[in-house]
């Protein structure tokens, strides 16, 4: 059994920013606790000299000095998790909601909006904290594409910056839907998937904890499978009647209307997004990484090297 939408208006037209901010505040408390846990894990791996990051960048082995970098990474992982949940909720809302889901479509949409706001805050924190890292104290590099001072990471960081600036208008567009019109809002909001794909790509290109083959990279890859599946289901069974193809005999003979062509175009874009997501996950690596190509430098030797310079 599926829950079918029969109207053409947003499912929760009464939702407002003040109400959603209340839910976001609760989520931010949970996100802060999770970020602290991830930060503690990253810090512990530095101290134990088992971090993949220090294998690639030995100068990061002083966890106390480079705490902003590790905190930024922790915020980044939390932001990626929240964006993943946001996309899943959005796809569940825009497709036919299965009857077995414990939450109503309206509740799913409210969660989608609050998680979207939380994601924006987490991405902002991820970028802002990095600007305090003594290895690269560059605020412009965190918020302006291609201004990152470290050339190897310039493209990967730029993807994250672009994702952030796209997330703001797309995430807040719901609250402007009465001004811009529901139809334009729905069209623009569909590009949220682009923000998510850029975020995953950014993580794979510049997330040193997933450069190498292993559990972390495998989990990140596996988490994209439900997103791709829901994208396909969104193509097959959209929630709104007007978005369903329902080709009439005349259209089947080739006399397609503008509306049908638009719906076909939308399906093509979503299909390409699903393909792009899988391609990014499979190929998202700076030339590929093999642990055997790197020699771990003990923290004591690295500190001696730093002091000698």
N, C-alpha and C positions, 0 to 999 in steps of 0.2 A: 504494500500500500504506500502511496506517495501523497505528500501534501502539495496541492496544486494551486498556483496563483491564478486568479481570474481577473484581477484588476491590473492597471498599468501604472500605479503610483507606488512610491517607496513603501515598504512594508511597515515601517514605523515612522509615519510622517510627523508624529508629535515629539519625536526625540529632539532634544536641544543640547547645546554645548554644555550648559551648566550641569545638567543631569549626567551626561557622559563623563564630564570631568570628575564627578564624584566617584564613579566606577573606576576611572583611570587612576585616581589617587590610591585606591585599594590595591590595584594591580601594581602600581609603582612600589608599594611597600614589599609585595611579594618579589618583584623584580630586583629590588635592592638587596634582599636577603639572598636570592639566587646569585646575583652578581658577586656578593661578598664570598659566597661559597666557591664560586669559580675562581675568584681572585686568590683565595687561600690555597686552592689546588695548584694553580699556576705557580704561586710563590713557593709552595712546598717542592714542586718539581725542579725549580731553579736551585733551591738549597740542596736538593738531593742530586743535582747534576744529571737529571734525566730528561730535561726539557729539550724538545726538538728545536725550539727557538734559539737556544744558546748553542746548539750544534751548528746552526746556520750563521748566527751572529754572536760569536763568543764574547764580545764586549758587553752583552746584556747579562752576563753572569752575576753581576752585582744587583741582586733583587731590590735591596733597600734604596739604591741610587736611582734605579730605573722603575720605581713603583708606578709612575704614571703610565708607562707603557703596558705593564701587566694589568693595571686597572682598566685601561682602555680596551685591552683584549677581552677582559671579563665582560665589560659592557657590550662589546661587539657580539660575543656569543649569546648573551641574553637578548640583544636586539634581534639577532637572527632567529632565535627561537620564537620570539613574539611575532615577528613578521611571518614566520611559517604558520603559526596559529591563525593570524589575521587572514592570510590567503585562503587557508582551508575553510574558515568561517564564511568568507566572502563567496567562495565557490559553492558552499552548501546553501547559502541564502539565494544565490542567483540561479541555481539549478533546482530540480524537483527534490524537496527535502524528504528523505525516507521517513515513513511513519514510525519506525522504531526509535528514532532519535528522541531522547528524553526532554529536549528543549524545543519550544515552539519556534516557528520561523521568526516571529517578532523578537524573541529573546536572543536568537542567534544573531540577528542584525544588530541589536544593542551591544552584544559582546564584540561583534566585528568592529563597530565604531570605537569602542573603548580600547580594544587591543591595538587599533590603528593609531590612536593618540599616544598610547604607551610606547609603541614602536618608535614614533617620531622623537619622543623624549630620550629614549635609550640610544638612538643613533646620534642625537646631539651630544649626549654625555660621552659616547664613544669617541667622537671627534674632538670635543673640547679638552678632555683630560689628556689626550695625546700631545697637545700643544705644550704641556709642562714637562715632557720628557727631556732631560738634559742632553740626550743624544741628538735630538732634533727639535729644539724649541721653536716651532714654526706654526703660528696660529693660522696664517694664510694657507699653508699647505693642508690644513685640516678642513678648510671650508671653501677653497677655490681650486677647481680642477687643474691638474698639471702644475700646481705650485709646490708640490711635495719636493723637498730638497734632495731626497735620496733617489737617484735616477732609476735603479732597478724596480722600485716600487711605485714609480710615478703613475703608470697606467692603471695598476690595480687600485691605488688609492683614489685616483680620479673617478673610477667607476663607483666607489663608495660615496664620494662627494656628490656626484650626479644623482645617485639614488636618493640621497638625503634631500636635495633641493627639489626633486620630483615628488618625494613623499609628502612634503608639506602641503602643496596645493591639492594633490590628489586625495590626501587623507582628510583635509578640511572641506573639500568640495561639497560634502553632504549638507553642511550647514549653510551653504549658499544656493542650494538647489532651487529654492523658490525664486531667487533672483535670476539665475541662469537658465531655469527651466529643467524639469525632471528628465527630459530627453537628452539634453546636452550633458547633464550631470551623469547619467548612466553611461554615455559614450566615453566621457573623460575618465570616469571611475574604473573602467575596464583596463586602463593602462597601469593600474596598480601592480599587475603581474609583471610588468616591465621593471618596476622598482625592485620587486622580489628577485627577479633573475639577475639584475645588476648586483644586488647584495650577495647572492650566492657566488657569483663570478668574482666579486671583490674578495670574498673570503678564501676562495680557492687559489686566487692569484697571489694574495699577500697575507694569508693566514698561515703563519709558519707552523702552527700545530697540525695542519692538514696537508702540508706539502708532500709528506712521505706517505707511501702506502701503509695502511694499518687500520686499527679500529676506528679512530676518529674520522678518517676520510671515508671509510666504508659506511659509517652511520650517517654522515652528511649526505652521501649518495643515496642511501636507502630512504632517507626522509623525503626525497624528491619524488619517489614513486607515487605516494597518495596524491600529491599535488598534480602530477601529470594525469593520473586516473580521473580525478575530479574535473580537470580541464576537459578531458574527452567526454565525460558524462554531461558536462555543461553544454557541450556542443550538441549532444544527442537529445537531451531533454531539458531545455531551458525552462525556467519557472513561468515566464510570461508567455501568454498565448501568442502575442504579436511577434515574438522572436522565433516561434516555431515555423519551420518551412511550410508544411501543409500545402504542397504544390497542387494547384488545380490542373485539370486535364490540359487546358490551353498552355499552361506554363510548362508542363511536361513535354509539350511539343516544341518548346523553345521560345515561346512568347513570355519571357520573364518580365515581371514588373520591377519598378525601381525598389520597392520595399523588399521584394524577394532577393534582388541582387545585393541589397544592403545586408540582409540576413546571411546570405552566402558569404559575403565579404567578412562579416564578423566571425563566422565559423572558421574561415581560412586563417584569419589573424590569430584566433585562439589555438588552432591546430599548430600554427607556426610557433606560437609561444611555448606549447608543450614540447615541440621538437627542440627549440632553442634551449629550454631548460635542461633537457637530457644531454644535448651537445655540450653545454657549458660545464655540466657536472663531469662528463667523461673526459673532456679535454682541458678543463680549467687548471692548468699548471704552467709555471714558467719553465718550459722546456723539460719538465719531469724531474723528479728528485729521487735519489737513491742514497740511503744512509751510508752505504759503503764508500761514497765519494767524499764523505766528511769525516774529519778527525776531531773528536771532542777534546777541547783544551781544558784541563783542570782549572778550576776557579783561581787557585793560588798562582798558577803560572800566568793566567790571563791578567791578574792584578799586578803581578811583577812587570809584565809587558807594558801595561798601561802606565805604571809609575815611571818606567824607564823613558817614556816619551813625554 
